[in-house]
């Protein structure tokens, strides 16, 4: 590795209540196979009520490349922008306080981006669940990789076998200058602001390259309530995005709200006698079969395959209800 030509990379990390994961996150970044003086870690702390800030300050006392910024608004987009403003890197790595990096993360994405044409604004990577996470977190990882949750339609949580240009990846290393061209993260989007940024990047004529050569391990929401709330908020943000960029709407976006409306309509028709009970049973069986086929894209574990029926229902309901709410009232 030629040290003089090594790009300096600034990690931009908004945090709030990351006590359980922030040590693992920082340890993995500090252990990267990359020159330490070419790594900068900026953390925008959003008024955590746990020990997140205390832990960060402990690391700051030992590592002078960690900077703590205050984000009293707690808005993720504002936190990211604070990090951008305070950064000095040639490239900016969009990151999370509950992610663990593979050791070669920067060696792959930074050097690949440096060797790309100028119209490639960033290099993105997959995020998968770490080896040790509770069952809910593992099921979130499993179901997100099936077609019933948009795998093959949306790239954010996808894992591809080959390099390709994509619309969006949650973890992307960007050229610094792209933020001068298209602007920073839109603080009107409390969720989904990274996807909104990538839409602007694409509309400006730039590309995001996906590489499978490295990845991060992201701790998914590990409670039913947390997972539901995350998907609910994402779907509200998606409606907001469609309103801002109508050409980004996909038929897939409409499936969860149509599912909710369809279930209510079928239930009402059954209650008034227009649909026989056997038809309800057949529809339930068909839905379960689709869930099982979808889960087979990610696992062969029989327990996870069976559980996927519930988790896909959770995803459809959370996203569908959030989407319907977003149509009429989009504020979070």
N, C-alpha and C positions, 0 to 999 in steps of 0.2 A: 504494500500500500504506500503510495507516494504521499507523504505527509503534507508537503507544500501545496499539493493540488487537491487535498481533501476538503470538501465543502464543510463549512460549519453548519450544524443543524440545531435549531431551537425547537424543543418540545413545547407545545402549548397545551396546558392541562388545566381546565376548569374543574374545581373540586367542591364537593359539599358532602359532609358526613361519609368520608371514605376511610374511616378508622380501621376497618377490617382489611382493607386492601392496599392502602397507600405505601406501606413498607415494601410489600412484594413488587409494586409498581416501580418504585424508586430503585430498589435493589437491582431489578432487571435492566433498567436503563443504565445504571452506573456500571453494570457488568458487561455492557455491549463490547463487541470486538471492533472498537473504533477509537481513534485518539481521544483521550479525555478532554483535551483542550479544544476539541472541535464539537463538543456536546454542551448545550445550554438547556437547562430545565427551568421553565417558567410556570409557576402554579398560581392561578387566580382562585383564592379561597373565598367561598361564598357563604360566610357566616355559619360555619358548621357548629352543631350543638354537641359534637362528640370531641374526641382527642385529635382530630385530623390536623389542625394547625400546630398543636404541640409536637406531634410527630414530625411534621415538615420542618419545624424549627430545629429539632434535634439533628436532622440530616443537614440542614443549612450550616450548623456549627462545625460540621466535618467536611463539607464539600462546598467550595466557593462558586461552583457553577450552577447552584440552585438559587432561584430568586422567588420570593413570595410576594404576591400582589394581593391587595384587598379588593374584593368584589362585593360590596355591601348589598347590591341589588340582587345577588344570587342568580342573575340571568346568565345562562350558559354562554350565549352569544357575546354578551358584554365581557364575560370572563375571557373568552378566546381573544377578543379584540384588545383587551388590556395586555394580554401576553404578546400579541403581535407588536403592539406599540413599544413594549419594553424589551423586545428581542433584538439580537445583533447577528443572528445567523443568516447564511446565504440561502438556506432552505428552512421551511417551517413544517414540523411534523405534527399533524392534528392527532391528539392523543387523549387518553382517558385515565383517570385516577384508579380505575379498577381493571387495568389491563397489564399483562405481563409480556414483555418483548422476547422474541427469540434472539439469541446472542448475535446473529448476523444481520439483524434488522437494518441498521443504517448502512452497513457494508453493501447490502443489496440495493435498497431503495435510493440512497443518496448517490451512489456511483452510477446506477442505472439512469436516474433522472439527469445527472450531469452529462451523460453521453447521448441523451435524446435530443431531437430537433427542438427549436424554441417553441413550436406550437404544442408541445407536450407540457402541460402546466404542472402535472404531478404524477406520482407513481403510488398506486394504492395496493393494499394487501387484504387478505381475508382475516376475519376474526372468528375463532372457534372457542368453545368452552375449554377451560383447563382440565387436566386429568382428574383433579379432585374438586368436585363441586356437589352440592346436594342434589336430590332427585329433580326438584323443580328446575334448577339451573340446567341440568343435563337435558331435561325434556324441552326446555326452551331452545337449546342448541339443536336438538334432534328435529323438532317440528319446523323451525325456521329454514331448515335445509330441504324441506319437502315442497312439492308443487302447490299443496293446499295453503301454504304460507307465502307463496310468491317466488320461491326458488326457480330460477330460469326466466323470471319476469323482472325481478328487481335484483340488482347486484350487491346491495349493501351487505347482506349477510351470506353471500354466495361463496362457494369454493370452486374455482375452475381449475382444469388441468393444464391449461396453456395460457400464455400471455395474450391479452386482448385489450382493446379499448372499451371502456365501460362508461356508463352515465354517472356512476357514483360509487365510491367506496368509503366506508365510515372512517377508516384509518388510511390517510393519504399524506405523503410527503410532497409539499408544494414548493415551487420556485417562489422566492420572496416577492419578486416583482409582479406576480400575478395579482396580488392584493392592491397594488397601485393601479392596475389596469381595470379590474372589475369591482374593486371595493372589498371591504371586510365582511364579516358575518353580520347578517341582518338581525338586529336585536328584537324585531317584531316577532321573530320565530323563536319561542322559548324551547321548542323541540324542532328537530329537523333542519336546523340552520346550516348544517354541513351539506345536506342534500340541496338546499336552496342555493348555496354558494356554487356548487358544481353545475347547477343549471345555468347560472350566469357565466361560468367559465366556458361551458359548451356553446352558449349563444354568442360569446365573443370570438368563437372560432378556434378555441383551444381544446385539448384532449386530456383525458385521464387514462393512463396505462395501468392495467392490472398485471401483477406478477405473482406467480404461485411459489416463488423461490424462498419466501419467508412468510411469517404470519405473526399475529399476536394472539394471546390467550385472554379472552375477555370473560370476566365473571358476569354471567347473565343474571337477571332478576331472579332471586332464589325464594320468593314467596308468591303464592297465587295472587295475593292482593297487589304486590309490587309489579308483577308481570302484567296484570290486567290494567293497572294505572298507566304503565309505560305505553302499552299498545293504544289505549284510549287517547292519550296525549298525542302520540304519533299520528293517529288518524285525524285528529282535529287540525294538526299542523299540515297534514297532506291536503285537506280541503282548502286551507289557507293558501297553500302553494298552487293548487289548481286554479283558484280564483286569480292569483297573480300571474300565473303562466298557464292559460287554458290548454295550450298545445301539449302539456305534459300529462294530461289525463289519459289513463289506460282503462280499458274495460275491466281489468282486474281490480282496479280501485273500487268499482261499483259492486263487486260480488258480495263482500261482507254486508253492506247495507241492504242489498237485495235479499240476502239470506235472512236477515232479521225480518224484513217485510214479508218474505215468503213464509217463514215459520208462523208468524202471527196470522197471515191470511189462511193458511192451511188449518191451523187450530180453530179458527172461527168457522170455517166451512165444515169441519168435523163436528163442532158443537151443534151447528144447526142441521146436521144430517146430510149435507151435500157430498161428503167424502166418507166412505166406509172406514172402519178402524183398521182393516187389513191393509189399506193403502198407506196409512200412517206407519205401520210396521215395515212395509216394503221400503218406504222412503228412508226410515231410520237405518235399515240394513244396508241400503245403497250408500248412505253417507258414511257408515262405519267402514265399508269396503274401500271407499275412496281414501279415507284417513289411513287405513292400513297400507294401501299401495303407496301413498305419499310418504309415510314414515319409512318404508323400505328403501327409499332413496338415501337414507342416512344411517340406518341401523338394522341389525338382524336380531336384536335382543327382544325376546317375546314379551317381556314385561313392558318395555318401552313402546313396543308396537301397540299393545293393548291400551296403554295409558295415552297414546297419541289421540285416541278418539275424544277423550275429555279435553286435552290441551288444544286440539284444533278447534273444538267448540268454543273454548275460552278465547282463542285468537279471533275467531269470526265474530263473536258477540262483542268483545271489547272494541275491535276495530270498527265494526258496523255501527254500534251505538255512538262511538266517538265521531264517526263520519257524518251521521245524521245530525248530531248536535252541532258539528262544525258548519254545516250548511246554513243553520239559522243563527248560530252564535259562536264565533271563532276564537274568542279570547280565552286564554288559559288561566 
